[in-house]
Amino acid sequence: MPTSVRNALLVLVAIVGVSALTALLTWVQQDEVILSWARGNSSAQELLASGGLDELRAAAIVPKFVPLAVVSFVVFLLLAVVLAAFLVDGHGWSRMGLTAMAFFGLLVSALGLLNHLPTLFVVLSVVSMLLNVALVFFLWRRDTSAYLRAV
C-alpha cells in the first residue's frame, strides 16, 4: 500500500476523531449550542425572554441537537469504516465515496462557521475543513491511482 493511501487513512481517522469530539461537545455544551441556535430564531428569542433557558430547552421548536449529533456521528463512522476497508482492498469506487464524503464534510463545516456556534465548534469546523481537503489530496495522488489500478 502506498504512502498516500496510508496518509488518506490516517487523515480519515483524524476526521472521525474530530467528528467524535464535536458530538461529545454538543452534549457537553448543549446549552451554548441551543443559545447559538436561538440567536437566529425570533420564536426562540421570545421564549428565552419570557421563560429563560429552561423554558427554551423544553420547547418543541428546539432541535434535539445531542441525538442528532450522535446519530450523525455513528452513521459517518460506519460509512468511513466501510469505505476505508474497500479502499484498502483496492476498489476504486471507494475513493469516489470518500471524496463525496469529504465534500459533504466541507459543506457541514462551512455551515458550522456560518451559524455563530461557540468558539470551540468554530475551531473544530476549521480543523475539519483542513482535514477533508487533505483527504481529497491524498485520495487523488498518482500513487493512490496506481495502487487502485494495480490491485
N, C-alpha and C positions, 0 to 999 in steps of 0.2 A: 504494500500500500504506500503510495507516495506521501511525501510530507504535506502536500496541500490538502489531501483527504484527511490526514490526521489533524491538521490545523482546523479544518472545517468542523470536524467532530468536537475538538476542544472548544471552539467558539460556540457550537451548538450547546454544549454542556454549560458554558457560561451564560448563554441566553436563558436556558432553563433555570439556572440559579437565580438570575435577575428576576425572572417571572415568579419564582417561588418567593423570593424576598418581597416582591410587590404584593403578592396575595397575602402574605403574612402581615405586611404593613397596612394593608387595607383593613385587616381585623384589628390590629393594634391601634391604628389612628382612625378608627371608624368615625368618630365624632368630627374630626378635621375634614374627612372626606365628605361627610354629609353637609357640613357648613360650606365647603367649597362648592358643592353641587348647588346648594341653596342660593348662592350669590346670583346665579343666573335665572332664578325662578321666582316670579313675583308671588305666587301662591305660597311657596315655601317661606319667603320673607315675611308674609303676613302671619303664618303660623309661628314662626320664630319670634316675631314681635309680640304676639298675643300670649303664647304659652311657653316660650323658651325652647331649649333644645330637646327636652323630654317629650314635649308635645310633637315637635317636628319628627323626632326619631320614631314615634308611634304612628305617624300619619301614613295613610295608604299611598300617598303620592311619592314617598321617598323610595327610590330603588333599593333593593336588598343587595348592597354592594359586596358584602362578605361572601354570601353563597355564590353570587355571580363570579367573583374573583376566584373562588376555589374551583368551581366547575370549569371555568375557562382555563385555569392552570392545569387541571387534570387532563382535559381534552388536548391541550397543547403538548403536555408531557408525553402522552400516549402517541400522538402523531409524530412528535420528534423522535421517539424511540423507534417506531416502525420505519420511518423514512431513513433514519440513520442506519438501521440494520440492512435495509435494501441498498443503500449507498455503499456500504462496506462489501456487500455481495456483488457489486458491480452493475446494478440496474440503473441505467441512465435516466429513466423517468423519475427516479427518486430525487435526482438533482433538480428537476423541474418543480417537484413538490416542495422541496426545501427552499427553493428560490421564491416560490409563491408565498410560502410561509414567512420568509424574511421580508418580502414586500408588505405583507399584511402586518407584520410586526412594526415596520416603519410607519405605517398608517396609524396603528394604535398608539405608538409612541408620540407621533405628531399630535394626535388628539389629546394625549396627556399633557402636552406642552401648551395647548390652546385653552385648556379648561381650568386654569388657575388653581391647580392642585397644590397641596402642601409642598414645600421645597424639596423634601426627600424624594417625592414622587417625580418631580421635575428632573432631579439628578438621575434617577433610575431610568427615566424616559430617554435622556440624552445617552446614557451608557448603552441602553438597549438599541438605540438607533445606530450607534457606532458598531456594536457587535453584529447587528443584522447586515450592515454594509460589509463588514469583514467576512461574514459567512458567504455572502454572494461572491466576493472577491475570490475566496479560496475554492468555492464550488466551480468557478468558471476558468480556472487556470488551465494551461495547456497540459500539465502533468495529470490533473484530475481527468480531463477529457481523454487522454491517452490511456489512463487506468480503466476508465469506463468502457472504452472500445476494446481493450485487451482482455478484459475479464469475461 
